[in-house]
């Protein structure tokens, strides 16, 4: 089982953008579902966005229209493009994988139990 290692976090001003990355080729070859979660200070971890092996996606209501989950053409890397960032997006962001599943736009990101996690990357948004 391959490690998940997030990168791309950092500090940005409100309204700015960041793109997170996570190498996932081991999991895409096995048709796993992939997701981004985040944990804000004092809150439980929450699902942000997810994608299944067919490319179907799901997003948390709080990020719809601002965040985009995607993969490169070779499906080696998972991305989370975050635009119009707000101070409330400040959190540690985690890349996660789970055995094959199915998403559509109405499926909650957290419907499935994710069992493989990265260590997280910090995103800090200042006003």
C-alpha positions in Angstrom: 0.0 0.0 0.0 1.5 3.3 -1.1 1.7 6.4 1.1 -0.3 9.4 0.4 1.6 12.7 0.6 0.0 16.0 0.2 1.7 19.1 -1.0 0.8 22.6 -2.1 -0.4 24.1 1.2 0.6 27.5 2.5 -0.5 30.9 3.4 -2.7 33.1 1.2 -4.9 36.1 1.5 -8.6 36.0 1.4 -9.8 35.8 -2.2 -6.7 34.0 -3.3 -6.1 30.5 -4.7 -4.0 27.4 -3.9 -3.7 24.0 -5.5 -3.1 20.9 -3.5 -1.5 17.8 -4.9 -1.3 14.2 -3.9 0.4 11.3 -5.9 -2.2 8.5 -6.2 -1.2 6.2 -9.0 -1.2 3.1 -6.8 -4.9 3.8 -5.9 -6.1 4.8 -9.4 -4.8 1.5 -10.8 -7.0 -0.2 -8.4 -10.1 2.0 -9.2 -10.2 3.4 -5.6 -12.2 6.4 -4.7 -10.2 9.4 -3.8 -11.0 12.4 -1.7 -9.9 15.5 0.1 -10.9 16.1 3.7 -10.0 19.0 6.0 -10.0 19.6 9.7 -10.5 23.1 11.0 -9.3 24.0 14.5 -11.8 22.8 17.1 -13.9 20.9 14.6 -14.2 17.3 13.4 -12.7 16.3 10.1 -15.0 16.9 7.2 -15.1 15.7 3.6 -14.4 18.5 1.0 -14.5 16.7 -2.4 -14.3 13.2 -3.8 -14.0 11.5 -7.1 -14.6 7.9 -8.2 -12.8 5.9 -10.8 -15.2 7.0 -13.5 -14.6 10.6 -12.8 -17.8 11.3 -11.0 -17.4 14.0 -8.3 -19.0 15.2 -5.1 -18.4 18.4 -3.1 -19.3 19.7 0.3 -21.9 22.5 0.1 -19.4 24.9 1.6 -16.9 24.6 -1.3 -19.2 24.1 -4.3 -18.3 26.5 -7.0 -15.0 27.4 -5.4 -13.0 24.1 -5.2 -12.4 21.6 -7.9 -11.1 18.1 -7.5 -9.3 16.6 -10.5 -6.6 14.3 -11.7 -3.9 14.6 -14.4 -4.4 12.7 -17.7 -2.4 9.8 -16.4 -4.3 9.8 -13.2 -1.1 9.8 -11.3 -1.9 12.9 -9.2 -4.9 14.1 -7.4 -5.5 17.8 -7.2 -7.7 20.2 -5.3 -7.9 23.6 -6.9 -9.1 26.1 -4.3 -10.3 29.5 -5.5 -11.9 32.4 -3.7 -10.4 31.2 -0.5 -11.9 32.5 2.8 -10.6 32.6 6.3 -13.0 29.8 7.1 -11.1 27.6 4.7 -8.1 27.6 7.1 -7.5 24.0 8.0 -5.2 21.0 7.6 -6.2 19.3 4.3 -5.8 15.5 3.9 -5.7 13.3 0.8 -7.6 10.0 1.3 -8.4 6.7 -0.5 -10.9 4.0 -0.2 -11.7 0.8 -2.2 -13.9 1.2 -5.3 -17.1 3.1 -4.7 -19.5 5.3 -6.7 -20.2 9.0 -6.4 -22.6 11.4 -8.0 -23.3 15.1 -7.2 -25.7 14.1 -4.5 -23.6 11.6 -2.7 -22.0 13.0 0.5 -18.2 12.9 0.4 -18.3 11.2 3.8 -20.7 8.4 2.8 -17.8 6.0 2.5 -15.3 5.1 5.1 -11.8 6.1 4.0 -9.1 4.0 5.4 -5.9 5.4 3.9 -4.8 8.9 4.8 -1.9 11.3 4.2 -0.4 13.3 7.0 -2.0 16.6 5.8 -0.9 19.9 4.5 -1.7 23.2 6.3 -3.7 25.9 4.5 -3.9 29.3 6.2 -6.1 32.1 4.8 -5.7 35.5 6.2 -8.0 38.5 5.9 
